Amino acid sequence: MHDDASKVRRLTVSEDDSGQRLDNFLFRHLKGVPKGHGDRLLRTGQVRINSRRCKPGYRLQAGDELRLPPVRQSEPVLLEQPRDWQRTAFAAAILYEDAHLLVLDKPAGIAVHGGSGQSLGVIEALRMMRPEQPGLELVHRLDRETSGCLVIAKKRSALRALHAAIREGQMENRYLALLAGRWEGGEQGVDVALEKNQ
């Protein structure tokens, strides 16, 4: 467990974190703490904002002062480092980049994030390759076996704006599929759930 488990932590909300829900902010800063314990800290008023209790859905404002109670956190898991071929492949796959976002041509067969038997996905590898950009977040996901454009926000403000664009229908997903055989029937639309092959 971390040595600072007995200390109260005080955090000041940055401009970039403004507008984020308190519960989401808390879980991001209390890595290794079970979600149920984090919920209990909020419910019992142990987390304070500007010396007051707040509900989990409170939207943080820049300059808010958070008091986090002493909490035992699991030791951080050391992830494997990206291999040389991954570093080269991800650097070559960048289609577009500016101060706010990064668009990557994700190859098929690579997961966007670790899990399901894979400890290192695109987002974890990029965070390790770019330690000077701690705010890298997935805007959306692509299935492991799907190749295509993957949008990654560099700042929370960009993430919020892009999520709003998705909610408001200002972004759309287009998929291309390769078919075996001869296509009949002209142009058609397909609106069904994808079948999972296990």
C-alpha positions as CSV (number, residue, x, y, z in Angstrom):
1,M,0.0,0.0,0.0
2,H,1.1,3.6,-0.5
3,D,2.9,5.3,2.3
4,D,0.6,8.4,2.1
5,A,-2.5,6.3,3.1
6,S,-2.6,8.2,6.4
7,K,-2.5,11.7,4.9
8,V,-5.3,14.0,3.9
9,R,-4.8,15.2,0.3
10,R,-5.8,18.6,-1.0
11,L,-6.3,19.2,-4.7
12,T,-7.2,22.4,-6.6
13,V,-9.4,21.9,-9.7
14,S,-7.7,23.1,-12.8
15,E,-9.4,24.9,-15.7
16,D,-9.1,21.7,-17.8
17,D,-11.0,19.6,-15.1
18,S,-13.8,22.2,-14.8
19,G,-17.2,20.8,-15.6
20,Q,-16.2,17.2,-14.7
21,R,-18.5,15.3,-12.3
22,L,-17.0,14.9,-8.8
23,D,-17.4,11.1,-8.8
24,N,-15.5,10.7,-12.1
25,F,-12.8,13.1,-10.9
26,L,-12.5,11.2,-7.6
27,F,-12.1,7.8,-9.2
28,R,-9.5,9.1,-11.6
29,H,-7.4,10.4,-8.6
30,L,-7.9,7.4,-6.4
31,K,-6.5,4.6,-8.6
32,G,-6.7,1.2,-7.0
33,V,-9.5,2.2,-4.6
34,P,-12.6,0.0,-5.2
35,K,-15.6,1.9,-6.7
36,G,-17.8,1.0,-3.8
37,H,-15.4,2.5,-1.3
38,G,-15.2,5.7,-3.4
39,D,-19.0,5.9,-3.4
40,R,-19.0,5.5,0.4
41,L,-16.5,8.4,0.8
42,L,-18.8,10.6,-1.2
43,R,-22.0,9.4,0.5
44,T,-20.6,9.9,4.0
45,G,-19.3,13.4,3.3
46,Q,-15.6,12.5,3.8
47,V,-14.8,14.2,0.4
48,R,-15.3,18.0,0.8
49,I,-15.3,20.7,-1.8
50,N,-14.6,24.2,-0.5
51,S,-15.1,22.7,3.0
52,R,-18.7,21.6,2.2
53,R,-20.2,18.2,1.4
54,C,-21.3,17.7,-2.2
55,K,-23.2,15.2,-4.2
56,P,-21.4,12.8,-6.6
57,G,-23.0,14.6,-9.6
58,Y,-21.6,18.0,-8.6
59,R,-19.8,19.6,-11.6
60,L,-16.4,20.9,-10.6
61,Q,-15.4,24.5,-11.1
62,A,-11.9,25.8,-11.7
63,G,-10.4,26.8,-8.4
64,D,-12.6,24.4,-6.3
65,E,-10.5,23.0,-3.3
66,L,-11.0,19.3,-2.7
67,R,-10.2,17.5,0.5
68,L,-9.6,13.8,0.1
69,P,-9.6,11.7,3.3
70,P,-6.8,9.2,4.0
71,V,-7.4,6.3,1.7
72,R,-5.4,3.1,1.2
73,Q,-4.6,2.6,-2.5
74,S,-3.3,-0.5,-4.2
75,E,0.3,-0.3,-5.4
76,P,0.3,0.8,-9.0
77,V,0.6,-2.1,-11.5
78,L,3.7,-1.7,-13.6
79,L,2.6,-2.2,-17.2
80,E,5.0,-3.7,-19.8
81,Q,6.6,-1.0,-21.9
82,P,5.7,-0.7,-25.6
83,R,8.0,-2.7,-27.8
84,D,10.1,-1.1,-30.5
85,W,7.8,-2.3,-33.2
86,Q,4.8,-0.8,-31.4
87,R,6.5,2.6,-31.0
88,T,7.4,2.6,-34.7
89,A,3.9,1.4,-35.8
90,F,2.0,3.9,-33.7
91,A,4.3,6.8,-34.7
92,A,3.8,5.9,-38.4
93,A,0.0,5.5,-37.9
94,I,-0.7,9.1,-37.0
95,L,-3.0,10.6,-39.6
96,Y,-3.6,14.0,-37.9
97,E,-2.4,15.8,-34.8
98,D,-2.8,19.3,-33.3
99,A,-2.7,20.8,-29.8
100,H,-6.1,19.2,-28.9
101,L,-6.4,15.8,-30.5
102,L,-4.6,13.0,-32.3
103,V,-6.1,10.7,-35.0
104,L,-4.4,7.3,-35.4
105,D,-5.0,4.7,-38.0
106,K,-5.4,1.8,-35.7
107,P,-4.4,-1.6,-37.2
108,A,-6.6,-4.6,-36.9
109,G,-5.6,-7.0,-34.1
110,I,-4.5,-4.4,-31.6
111,A,-6.8,-3.4,-28.7
112,V,-7.5,0.2,-28.0
113,H,-7.0,-0.4,-24.2
114,G,-5.6,-3.2,-22.0
115,G,-7.8,-5.9,-20.6
116,S,-9.2,-9.2,-21.7
117,G,-5.8,-10.8,-21.5
118,Q,-4.0,-7.9,-23.1
119,S,-2.1,-5.7,-20.7
120,L,-1.1,-3.0,-23.2
121,G,-3.4,-1.3,-25.7
122,V,-3.0,1.7,-27.9
123,I,-3.9,4.2,-25.2
124,E,-1.6,2.8,-22.6
125,A,1.3,2.6,-25.1
126,L,0.7,6.2,-26.2
127,R,0.7,7.4,-22.6
128,M,4.0,5.7,-22.0
129,M,5.4,7.1,-25.2
130,R,4.3,10.6,-24.4
131,P,4.7,11.2,-20.6
132,E,4.7,14.9,-21.2
133,Q,1.0,14.6,-22.3
134,P,-0.8,13.1,-19.2
135,G,-4.3,14.0,-20.4
136,L,-4.5,11.5,-23.3
137,E,-8.0,9.9,-23.4
138,L,-9.9,7.8,-25.8
139,V,-12.7,9.7,-27.5
140,H,-14.3,6.5,-28.7
141,R,-13.3,2.8,-29.1
142,L,-12.8,0.4,-31.9
143,D,-13.0,-3.4,-31.6
144,R,-9.7,-5.1,-31.4
145,E,-10.2,-6.7,-34.9
146,T,-11.4,-3.5,-36.5
147,S,-9.0,-1.2,-38.2
148,G,-9.7,2.5,-38.7
149,C,-9.4,6.0,-37.4
150,L,-9.1,6.3,-33.6
151,V,-9.6,9.7,-32.1
152,I,-7.6,10.5,-28.9
153,A,-8.1,13.8,-27.0
154,K,-5.0,15.5,-25.5
155,K,-6.9,17.6,-23.0
156,R,-10.1,17.2,-21.0
157,S,-11.6,20.2,-22.7
158,A,-11.2,18.6,-26.1
159,L,-12.6,15.3,-24.7
160,R,-15.7,17.1,-23.5
161,A,-16.2,18.9,-26.8
162,L,-15.8,15.8,-28.8
163,H,-18.2,13.8,-26.6
164,A,-20.7,16.6,-27.0
165,A,-20.3,16.4,-30.8
166,I,-21.0,12.7,-30.7
167,R,-24.1,13.1,-28.5
168,E,-25.5,15.8,-30.8
169,G,-25.0,13.7,-33.9
170,Q,-22.2,16.0,-35.3
171,M,-19.9,13.0,-35.8
172,E,-20.7,9.7,-37.5
173,N,-19.1,6.3,-37.8
174,R,-18.7,4.7,-41.2
175,Y,-17.5,1.1,-41.7
176,L,-16.3,-0.7,-44.7
177,A,-16.6,-4.5,-44.9
178,L,-14.9,-6.9,-47.3
179,L,-17.3,-9.5,-48.7
180,A,-16.5,-12.9,-50.2
181,G,-18.5,-13.7,-53.4
182,R,-20.6,-11.5,-55.6
183,W,-22.8,-8.8,-54.2
184,E,-26.4,-8.7,-55.4
185,G,-29.2,-6.3,-54.8
186,G,-27.4,-2.9,-55.3
187,E,-26.8,-0.5,-52.4
188,Q,-28.3,-1.6,-49.1
189,G,-28.2,-0.4,-45.5
190,V,-27.5,-2.7,-42.6
191,D,-28.9,-1.8,-39.2
192,V,-28.3,-4.9,-37.0
193,A,-26.1,-5.8,-34.1
194,L,-22.7,-7.2,-34.8
195,E,-22.3,-10.9,-34.1
196,K,-19.7,-11.8,-31.6
197,N,-17.3,-14.6,-32.5
198,Q,-15.8,-16.2,-29.4
